[in-house]
Amino acid sequence: MIREGNFGYHEAISLLAITILAKTFFTSPAILVGIVGTAGWYMTLISALTAMFGFMFLYLLLKRFPNKNIMEIADMVLGKLGSIIFLFLFGGFLLWSASISIREFAEVLKVYVLPQSPPSFIIILFLITIIVLSFMGLETIARFAKFIIYILGVGFILVFLLSVQNIAPRYLFPLLGYGLDKTIIHGLLRSSFYGEIVIIGVIASSLQGYKEIKRIGFSTLLIAGFLTSFSLLVFAMIFPYPVGQEITSPMYEMAALIDYGGFMQRMEPIFLFLWNFGTFIEVSLIFYATLMIFCHAFRIDDKRPVILPMITTLYSLSLIPKSISEVTSGFVQTLRSWGWIVYYVPPVIILIIALIRKKKGDSQNA
């Protein structure tokens, strides 16, 4: 039987921040340039603020039911049938999101590093790591995230510092991008970029009460919002927006442009290190959260027998998209624009039902 264990403030922030920030390594920055032009770096701040607003309702729900996770709260508020429907929808969405992240990773890796390898081969190699981490449990994943975040942070800073030579502030103009109205609208819609923050509701039982959950949630969103904005700002100053929207992975291209003569050039290996480990943490957390949800729905105590069947399902889902264009312009864009419905709306509905039915936890002292 896998024991979830307990972990603290720094482990939880490391886990959630890496999960959110890993998406900056993929195609999202280029897609964003095509939508709002040069305004992406401050549009994402609107998304982060919207995510904070959405997270507030989840926090209020967890505060009302101290020491309970979102699955247990759903059982108490929605009843058995309602809880199963909610958990199936939420778990299925998370599994689908994980499959798209894996396929996006495989397609971008294929474009830049392994052009002759089929996506299925890359995905299988990736999933082996996910299987190992899943068998080791949530606490191990969290502590690994805390360990690796320092290395990722150093590499992240190094890539940006070495890219200073290619920065041209004039590329930030026009400052309003394709229009302030479009920036605000898409900033609100694309709060789904930070949607994985709601996983804190799934792992709430492993944290130290609702006060700690509040600190973890808002701290994670502040850190992720600032670093995402900074990354998009640097991207915008290196790639003119007509060029930026055509790049598959701006950060990879940014690392490839680093050139300090014969002494230092071709810094893509640093990026690949960041990208691989960041994506391992991202997909591991989403997959494990899905595993927890479905095991709770079916009242399965031992998660180990479920890991391989669910990994097989994840693998099958990742093969549904036919090409990289379908992944980026279709599935990824849909998840970023409309995923907020699944991430933020259910906690609001459950909280309202709990208030109407006067349901609450046994004690407010967490």
Secondary structure, 3 states (H helix, E strand, C coil): CCCCCCCCHHHHHHHHHHHHHHHHHCCHHHHHHHHHHHHHHHHHHHHHHHHHHHHHHHHHHHHHCCCCCHHHHHHHHHHHHHHHHHHHHHHHHHHHHHHHHHHHHHHHHHHHCCCCCCHHHHHHHHHHHHHHHHHHCHHHHHHHHHHHHHHHHHHHHHHHHHCHHHCCHHHHCCCCCCCHHHHHHHHHHHHHHHHHHHHHHHCHHHCCCHHHHHHHHHHHHHHHHHHHHHHHHHHHHHCCHHHHCCCCCHHHHHHHCCEECCCEECCHHHHHHHHHHHHHHHHHHHHHHHHHHHHHHCCCCCCHHHHHHHHHHHHHHHCCCCCHHHHHHHHHHHHHHHCHHHHHHHHHHHHHHHHHCCCCCCCCCC
